[in-house]
Amino acid sequence: MIRASFYQNEDQKFESFLILGHADSGPYGQDLVCAAVSAVSIGTINNLEKLTEDTPLVVLDEENGGHLGCRFDKAVSHDTALLLENLYWTLKDIQDSYPKNIEVQIQKNKIDFN
């Protein structure tokens, strides 16, 4: 199962996320849930770099997959928070369709990448 955790600051602005695990909804190379999560999460990071002035700190496991996170060292802009919120709701939509393969949550504490 994919587990996606998001953190919101005290102003309810999204600041970071961490996505761990594998969907296991199909054979390797044909897993639609994995493909969807990968596409929207990597697309979000690419768009953060293209469309905002904020610089994301990204962690990922390029060899094994199943590990992608993004956070910022300083307060995020409105645009960055909006892109992260969009990712949250897109993943929630995927969860609604595939509840056995992905779980999306907002956590109370800042996300630790270690």
Protein Blocks (a to p, Z undefined) as FASTA:
>chain_A
ZZddddddfkopafbdcdedjeklacehiamklmmmmmmmmmmmmmmmmmmmbdcddddd
fkngoiacdddfbdcdfklmmmmmmmmmmmmmmmmmmmmloccdddfbdcdfZZ
